[in-house]
Amino acid sequence: MTTATAPQHDVVIMGGGLAGLTLAIQLKQRFEGIDVLVLERRSHPLPHAAHKVGESSVEIGAHYFDTVLGLKPHMHSGQLYKFGFRFFFSEGRRDIDQVTEIGASRYLPIPSYQIDRGIFENYLGEEALRRGVRFVDNAMVRQIELAEGEDTDGLHRLSWTQGGETHRTQSRWLIDACGRAGLLKRKLGLAETNAHDVDAAWFRIGERIDVDQWSDNEEWRALCEPQARWLSTNHMCGAGYWVWLIPLASGSHSVGIVADPKLHPLETYNTFDKAMDWLKRWQPAVFDKLDDKRHLLQDFLFLRHFSHGCKQVFSGKRWALTGEAGLFLDPFYSPGSDFIAMSNTYITDLIAHDRAGDPLEARAQLYDQLYHSFYESTLALYQDQYPLFGDPEVLPVKVIWDYTYYWSVLSQIFFQERLTDLTVLGSLKNELVHCQKLNIAAQHFMREWSGVSAKRNPAVMLDHAALPWFVELNQSMKDKRDDDDAFRRRIRSAVVLLRQLAGEMVERANQDYPGLGSGELGPLLALEIPGLPENRAQTTMLFTPTPVLA
């Protein structure tokens, strides 16, 4: 490839979607004068309710957008303030007020957002330009040549076209943020499957879907303050699947079906008409609200086996992958923006060390191991778990466990700015490994529990906001940054919290189903872990149901 006249950049980011543009903004924020080029194949501005998933954010991703990147004014004015997650065991039911509901009755302290991707990515493109990023749309990358071998000063080279004209570019760092196109992943043979086999189809309707109006039961409506269930990411649950309802700031509503193909083959809902027939059978309340809105359909897309891994995402040879170009788990719990936040933070720190003249290979390898460990830990929340999504007895406990694991460990690492602190994280290796083992054992235990569960589905609201310890845990993400010793105490307290919760899960399950035992949790809970604080004073950690009056 001829390079005599090729312009040189510090960083070239292939892909100007959510992952690429937020990385560009983070780099410009961190390094004065850094030269960043973003090449995006689509034309900007994007339409609202753009043909993408990733509309629901959770705490790490939300904190990354509004605080780390300083985008709070836009998040508050241009997007919707999310009313948490909400789950209904509504399979085959139209009386949504007479089934078990999981969710908070009021907003919890840490914000999250429902994101219209078209509005957001248009804003990010404008913000990147304002901060000095060179952002080129309608640009198609044609050829990539990575710097060779041990030549640490060599430049990556690529050619790209725009409007029929070919351009050549050189850069010290090359980042793949191309989504599932995964240009570097394909070039380097990094694609890796995982054992989480799930499919999805989704579409947008050009009108708001107001869950609060699905019942005239004033007592049910009044369980939430504000009466704004429609602002939640609403999950309509059944065995082997869930349906999402996500509102968008543009006034559209996103609807998705995510299912285990062993129980619900993709071929039964891979067109809009089939999806509507599928909803009519499995979630008739959703069907009823959509049937007369078919003419408002804005798009439809499906993906088979969407979850995937990647052998390596960060390299000391000055390339990296971020967003779906690297790893992708599952839309349940909306972890996509969290993993963008983490990968972009790792990439930014690697570039900082490179600019300081530090060696990169060992650090990049450790960051890659950490990132993959977070991926493996989170994957355990999903793998082989879809059959219990229709269990009104076990899924509520799983949701509490999964939130607690997320808020007490991974969220604390991110909010406390310890993601790249290899010394402190290394000193907590035993505690973090124990938490990971507890999580895997808890997921196995819940599968066993669901195997004997009667799956009772009473008309109750299981209110997250009525659990003081749970609200306190959410609030703790607002704490000021700890010193090293205080952060170690924070993670060790998380170990105690998870062990107590696991013990209560086992006790609760065996009260209802004697003889169930404790599975792999028993030996883990019997271990004596040196250095842990005393157990928290706690009467109960699980729900006391709030009945819904007829």
C-alpha positions in Angstrom: 0.0 0.0 0.0 1.5 3.4 -1.0 2.0 5.6 2.0 4.2 8.5 0.8 1.4 11.0 1.0 -0.9 9.2 3.5 -1.8 11.4 6.5 -0.9 10.2 9.9 -3.1 10.1 13.0 -2.6 9.1 16.6 -5.7 6.9 16.6 -8.0 5.7 13.8 -11.3 4.3 15.0 -13.1 2.1 12.5 -16.8 2.6 13.3 -18.7 5.7 14.4 -21.5 4.1 16.4 -21.9 4.2 20.1 -18.6 2.4 21.0 -16.4 4.3 18.5 -17.8 7.8 19.2 -17.7 7.5 23.0 -14.1 6.3 22.7 -13.2 9.2 20.5 -14.8 11.7 23.0 -13.0 10.0 26.0 -9.6 10.2 24.2 -10.1 13.9 23.4 -11.1 14.5 27.0 -8.0 12.7 28.3 -5.3 13.9 26.0 -4.9 17.5 24.8 -4.1 17.7 21.1 -4.5 14.0 20.3 -5.4 13.4 16.7 -8.4 11.0 16.3 -10.0 10.0 13.0 -13.4 8.1 13.1 -14.5 6.4 9.9 -18.2 5.6 9.9 -19.8 3.7 7.0 -23.4 5.0 7.5 -24.6 8.5 6.5 -25.2 11.0 9.3 -27.5 12.2 10.7 -29.2 9.0 11.5 -33.0 8.6 11.7 -34.5 8.6 15.1 -35.4 5.1 16.5 -32.4 3.9 14.5 -32.2 0.2 13.4 -30.1 -0.8 16.4 -30.4 -2.5 19.8 -28.7 -1.2 23.0 -31.5 1.3 24.0 -31.6 0.4 27.7 -28.6 1.4 29.9 -27.8 0.3 33.4 -25.7 1.9 36.1 -22.1 1.5 34.8 -23.0 2.5 31.2 -25.2 5.4 32.5 -22.4 6.6 34.8 -19.9 6.4 31.9 -22.2 8.5 29.6 -23.3 11.2 32.1 -20.3 11.5 34.4 -17.2 10.1 32.9 -17.8 11.6 29.5 -19.7 14.6 30.9 -22.8 14.2 28.8 -25.3 14.6 31.7 -27.1 17.7 30.1 -27.9 15.6 27.0 -28.9 12.5 29.0 -31.3 14.5 31.1 -32.8 16.6 28.2 -32.4 14.4 25.2 -33.1 10.9 26.5 -35.6 9.3 29.0 -34.9 8.7 32.7 -35.5 5.0 33.1 -37.7 3.7 35.9 -35.5 0.6 36.4 -36.2 -2.9 35.2 -39.6 -4.4 35.6 -40.7 -8.0 35.1 -44.2 -9.5 34.6 -45.0 -13.2 34.6 -47.7 -12.6 32.0 -47.5 -15.6 29.7 -50.9 -16.3 28.2 -52.4 -13.6 30.4 -54.2 -10.3 29.7 -54.8 -9.4 33.4 -51.4 -7.9 34.0 -52.5 -6.6 37.4 -53.2 -10.1 38.6 -49.7 -11.7 38.0 -46.5 -11.4 39.9 -44.6 -8.2 39.2 -40.9 -7.5 40.0 -39.7 -3.9 40.1 -39.1 -0.8 42.2 -42.1 1.2 43.4 -40.0 4.4 43.2 -36.8 5.5 41.6 -33.6 4.2 43.2 -30.7 6.6 43.8 -28.4 5.8 40.8 -29.8 6.9 37.5 -30.0 5.0 34.2 -31.5 5.9 30.9 -33.6 4.7 27.9 -31.6 5.7 24.9 -32.9 6.5 21.4 -29.8 5.4 19.5 -30.5 7.7 16.5 -30.8 10.8 18.7 -27.8 9.7 20.8 -25.4 8.8 18.0 -26.2 12.0 16.1 -25.5 14.0 19.3 -22.2 12.0 19.9 -21.1 12.7 16.3 -21.7 16.5 16.8 -20.0 16.4 20.2 -17.0 14.5 18.8 -16.6 17.2 16.1 -17.0 19.9 18.7 -14.1 18.4 20.7 -11.9 18.2 17.7 -12.4 14.6 16.4 -12.3 14.2 12.6 -15.5 12.3 12.0 -16.1 11.1 8.4 -19.4 9.4 7.5 -20.1 7.4 4.3 -16.6 6.0 4.7 -15.9 2.3 3.9 -12.7 0.7 5.1 -11.2 -1.4 2.2 -7.8 -2.7 3.4 -5.9 -2.9 6.6 -2.1 -3.5 7.1 -1.1 -3.8 10.7 2.4 -2.7 11.9 4.7 -5.7 11.4 6.3 -7.9 14.1 8.4 -6.2 16.8 8.5 -2.8 15.1 7.0 -0.9 18.1 7.3 2.4 16.2 5.6 1.1 13.0 2.3 2.5 11.9 -0.9 0.7 11.0 -2.0 1.5 7.4 -5.5 1.4 5.9 -7.3 2.5 2.8 -10.9 3.7 2.8 -13.3 5.1 0.3 -15.9 7.9 0.4 -18.0 8.8 -2.6 -15.9 6.7 -5.0 -12.6 8.3 -3.9 -9.9 6.2 -2.2 -8.0 7.6 0.8 -5.0 6.2 2.6 -4.3 6.7 6.2 -1.6 5.8 8.8 -2.0 5.6 12.5 -0.2 4.6 15.7 -3.3 3.0 17.2 -6.1 1.2 15.3 -9.4 0.5 17.0 -12.1 -1.8 15.6 -15.5 -0.4 16.7 -17.3 -1.8 13.6 -19.9 -3.8 15.5 -20.6 -7.3 14.1 -18.7 -6.6 10.9 -15.6 -7.0 13.2 -12.9 -6.0 10.6 -9.9 -6.7 12.8 -11.6 -9.8 14.3 -12.0 -11.3 10.9 -8.5 -10.3 9.7 -6.8 -11.8 12.8 -9.1 -14.8 13.2 -10.2 -13.7 16.7 -13.9 -14.8 16.5 -14.9 -17.2 19.3 -18.2 -18.8 19.9 -19.7 -19.4 23.4 -22.2 -21.9 24.8 -25.0 -19.3 25.2 -27.4 -20.1 22.3 -30.2 -17.5 22.1 -31.9 -15.7 19.2 -33.7 -12.4 19.0 -36.0 -10.3 16.8 -37.0 -6.7 17.4 -38.9 -3.8 15.9 -40.0 -0.3 16.6 -43.6 1.0 16.6 -44.1 4.7 16.1 -46.2 5.3 19.1 -45.8 5.0 22.9 -46.9 1.8 24.7 -48.2 2.8 28.1 -48.2 -0.3 30.4 -49.8 1.8 33.2 -53.0 1.9 31.1 -53.3 -1.8 30.7 -55.4 -2.1 33.8 -58.2 0.0 35.4 -57.1 -1.3 38.8 -56.3 1.9 40.7 -54.7 -0.1 43.6 -52.3 -1.7 41.2 -51.5 1.6 39.5 -50.9 3.3 42.9 -48.2 0.8 43.8 -45.7 2.9 41.8 -44.9 6.5 42.4 -44.7 8.0 39.9 -47.2 5.9 38.0 -44.8 5.5 35.2 -44.2 1.8 34.6 -44.0 2.6 30.9 -40.6 4.3 31.6 -39.2 0.9 32.8 -37.5 -1.6 30.6 -40.5 -3.9 30.9 -39.9 -7.7 30.6 -42.8 -9.9 29.8 -41.6 -13.3 30.9 -42.2 -16.9 30.1 -40.3 -20.2 30.1 -37.4 -19.9 27.6 -38.0 -16.3 26.6 -38.7 -12.7 27.5 -40.2 -9.8 25.6 -38.9 -6.3 26.0 -40.8 -3.0 25.9 -38.5 0.0 25.8 -39.7 3.6 25.3 -37.7 6.0 23.2 -37.4 9.8 23.5 -38.6 10.2 19.9 -42.0 8.8 20.9 -41.4 5.4 19.4 -41.4 2.2 21.4 -38.9 -0.7 20.9 -40.3 -4.3 21.2 -38.1 -7.3 21.2 -38.4 -11.1 21.6 -35.4 -13.0 22.9 -35.7 -16.7 23.2 -33.9 -20.0 23.7 -34.3 -21.8 20.3 -34.7 -25.2 22.1 -38.0 -23.9 23.4 -39.0 -21.2 20.9 -37.4 -21.6 17.5 -36.4 -18.4 15.7 -38.5 -19.5 12.7 -41.7 -18.9 14.7 -41.1 -15.1 15.0 -38.5 -14.1 12.4 -40.9 -11.8 10.4 -43.2 -9.1 11.8 -46.3 -11.1 11.0 -44.9 -14.2 12.6 -43.8 -12.2 15.6 -47.3 -10.8 16.0 -48.8 -14.4 15.8 -46.2 -15.5 18.4 -47.1 -12.6 20.7 -50.8 -13.4 20.3 -50.1 -16.9 21.6 -47.6 -16.2 24.3 -48.1 -12.6 25.4 -51.6 -11.6 24.4 -51.6 -8.4 26.4 -48.7 -7.1 24.3 -50.4 -8.3 21.1 -53.6 -6.5 22.0 -51.7 -3.2 22.3 -49.9 -3.6 19.0 -52.5 -5.2 16.8 -54.1 -1.9 15.7 -50.6 -0.2 15.4 -49.2 -2.5 12.6 -49.2 0.5 10.2 -46.8 2.3 12.6 -44.1 -0.3 12.1 -40.7 1.4 11.6 -38.3 -1.5 11.2 -37.8 -5.2 11.9 -34.6 -7.2 12.4 -33.6 -10.6 13.8 -30.3 -12.2 14.8 -29.6 -15.9 15.3 -27.1 -16.9 18.1 -26.2 -13.3 18.8 -24.0 -13.9 21.8 -20.3 -14.2 20.9 -16.8 -14.0 22.4 -13.4 -12.9 21.1 -10.0 -14.5 21.7 -8.3 -11.1 22.3 -9.6 -7.5 22.5 -6.5 -5.5 23.6 -3.0 -5.8 22.1 0.4 -4.4 23.1 0.9 -4.0 19.3 -1.4 -0.9 19.5 -4.7 -2.3 18.3 -7.9 -3.1 20.1 -11.6 -4.0 19.7 -14.5 -2.4 21.5 -18.3 -2.8 21.6 -19.8 -5.6 19.6 -16.7 -5.9 17.5 -15.3 -7.7 20.5 -17.7 -9.4 22.9 -21.4 -9.5 23.2 -23.4 -11.2 25.9 -27.2 -10.8 26.0 -29.7 -7.9 26.1 -31.2 -9.1 29.4 -29.9 -6.7 32.1 -28.6 -4.5 29.2 -24.9 -5.0 29.8 -23.8 -3.8 26.3 -23.0 -0.2 27.3 -21.3 -1.4 30.4 -18.8 -3.4 28.4 -18.3 -0.4 26.1 -17.5 1.7 29.1 -15.0 -0.8 30.4 -13.3 -1.6 27.1 -13.0 2.1 26.2 -11.5 2.8 29.6 -8.9 0.1 29.1 -8.1 1.3 25.6 -7.7 4.9 26.9 -5.4 3.8 29.6 -3.3 1.7 27.2 -2.9 4.8 25.0 -1.9 6.9 28.0 0.9 4.4 28.9 2.0 4.4 25.2 2.1 8.2 25.1 4.2 8.1 28.3 6.7 5.7 26.7 5.8 2.7 28.9 6.0 -0.9 27.6 2.5 -2.2 26.7 2.5 -5.9 26.2 2.2 -7.1 29.8 -0.4 -4.5 30.7 -2.5 -5.2 27.6 -2.4 -8.9 28.4 -3.6 -8.3 32.0 -6.3 -5.9 30.9 -7.4 -8.5 28.4 -7.6 -11.2 31.1 -9.6 -8.9 33.4 -12.0 -7.9 30.7 -12.5 -11.6 29.8 -13.0 -12.5 33.4 -15.8 -9.9 33.7 -17.3 -11.3 30.5 -17.2 -14.9 31.8 -18.7 -13.9 35.2 -21.6 -12.0 33.4 -22.1 -14.9 30.9 -23.0 -17.1 33.8 -26.1 -15.0 34.5 -27.5 -16.1 31.1 -26.1 -19.5 30.1 -28.7 -22.3 30.5 -30.9 -19.9 32.5 -33.6 -19.1 30.0 -35.9 -22.0 31.0 -36.3 -20.5 34.5 -37.4 -17.1 33.1 -41.0 -18.2 33.4 -40.7 -19.1 37.1 -42.4 -16.5 39.3 -40.8 -18.1 42.4 -37.2 -18.4 41.3 -36.7 -15.5 38.8 -37.4 -12.8 41.5 -34.6 -14.3 43.6 -32.3 -14.5 40.6 -32.9 -10.9 39.8 -32.0 -9.9 43.4 -28.9 -12.1 43.3 -27.8 -10.8 39.9 -28.3 -7.2 40.8 -26.4 -7.7 44.1 -23.5 -9.4 42.3 -23.4 -6.6 39.8 -23.7 -3.6 42.2 -21.4 -5.0 44.9 -18.5 -6.1 42.8 -18.2 -4.9 39.1 -20.1 -1.6 39.7 -17.9 -0.8 42.7 -14.8 -1.4 40.7 -15.9 0.9 37.9 -17.5 3.7 40.1 -14.5 3.7 42.4 -12.2 4.1 39.3 -10.3 0.9 40.0 -10.7 -0.8 36.7 -7.0 -0.2 35.7 -5.6 -0.4 39.2 -3.7 -3.7 38.8 -2.1 -3.5 42.2 -5.3 -3.2 44.3 -7.2 -5.7 42.1 -4.3 -8.1 42.4 -4.5 -7.8 46.2 -8.2 -8.8 46.0 -7.7 -11.8 43.7 -8.9 -14.4 46.2 -12.0 -12.4 47.2 -12.9 -11.7 43.5 -12.4 -15.4 42.6 -14.6 -16.4 45.6 -17.4 -14.1 44.4 -17.1 -15.5 40.9 -17.4 -19.1 42.3 -20.4 -18.1 44.4 -22.1 -16.6 41.4 -21.6 -19.7 39.3 -22.8 -22.0 42.1 -25.9 -19.7 42.7 -26.9 -19.9 39.1 -26.6 -23.7 39.2 -28.7 -23.8 42.4 -31.4 -21.6 41.0 -31.7 -24.0 38.0 -32.1 -26.9 40.5 -34.7 -24.9 42.5 -36.7 -24.1 39.4 -36.7 -27.8 38.5 -38.9 -28.5 41.6 -40.7 -25.2 41.9 -44.5 -25.1 41.7 -44.1 -21.8 39.8 -46.9 -20.1 41.8 -47.9 -16.8 40.2 -49.9 -14.7 42.8 -51.0 -11.1 42.2 -48.2 -9.5 44.2 -45.6 -6.8 43.6 -42.1 -7.7 44.6 -40.8 -4.2 45.4 -37.0 -3.6 45.2 -37.5 -0.2 46.9 -38.9 -2.0 50.0 -35.6 -3.7 50.7 -33.5 -1.2 52.7 -30.2 -3.1 52.2 -30.8 -3.2 48.4 -31.5 0.6 48.2 -28.4 1.2 50.3 -26.3 -0.9 48.0 -27.5 1.1 45.0 -26.8 4.3 46.9 -23.3 3.2 47.7 -22.2 3.7 44.1 -22.4 7.4 44.8 -19.8 7.2 47.5 -16.6 9.2 47.2 -13.5 7.4 46.0 -12.0 5.3 48.7 -8.3 5.0 49.5 -6.8 1.6 48.8 -7.5 0.1 52.2 -11.1 1.3 52.3 -11.7 -0.1 48.8 -10.4 -3.5 49.9 -12.8 -3.3 52.8 -15.6 -2.4 50.4 -15.0 -5.5 48.3 -14.6 -7.8 51.3 -17.9 -6.5 52.6 -19.4 -7.5 49.2 -18.1 -11.0 49.8 -20.0 -11.1 53.1 -23.1 -9.7 51.5 -23.1 -12.3 48.8 -22.5 -15.1 51.2 -25.4 -14.0 53.4 -27.7 -13.7 50.4 -26.7 -17.1 49.1 -27.4 -18.6 52.5 -30.8 -17.1 52.7 -31.6 -18.3 49.1 -30.8 -21.8 50.2 -32.9 -21.5 53.4 -35.9 -20.0 51.5 -35.8 -22.7 48.8 -35.5 -25.6 51.3 -38.4 -24.2 53.4 -40.7 -24.6 50.3 -39.0 -27.7 48.9 -37.4 -29.7 51.7 -34.6 -31.9 50.5 -33.5 -29.6 47.8 -30.1 -29.2 49.5 -27.6 -26.5 48.8 -25.8 -27.9 45.8 -22.3 -26.4 45.1 -23.2 -23.4 47.4 -22.9 -25.6 50.5 -19.1 -26.2 50.4 -18.4 -22.6 49.4 -20.4 -21.2 52.3 -18.7 -23.6 54.7 -15.3 -22.1 53.7 -13.7 -19.8 56.2 -12.4 -16.7 54.3 -9.7 -14.9 56.3 -9.9 -11.1 56.7 -13.7 -10.8 56.1 -15.7 -8.4 58.3 -18.5 -9.6 60.5 -21.8 -10.5 58.9 -24.2 -7.6 58.3 -27.0 -7.3 60.8 -30.0 -8.3 58.6 -33.3 -9.8 59.3 -34.2 -10.7 55.8 -32.7 -10.0 52.4 -35.5 -11.4 50.1 -38.9 -10.0 49.2 -41.9 -9.5 51.4 -44.6 -9.5 48.7 -47.0 -6.5 48.4 -50.5 -7.9 47.5 -52.4 -6.3 44.7 -56.0 -5.7 45.6 -58.6 -6.9 43.1 
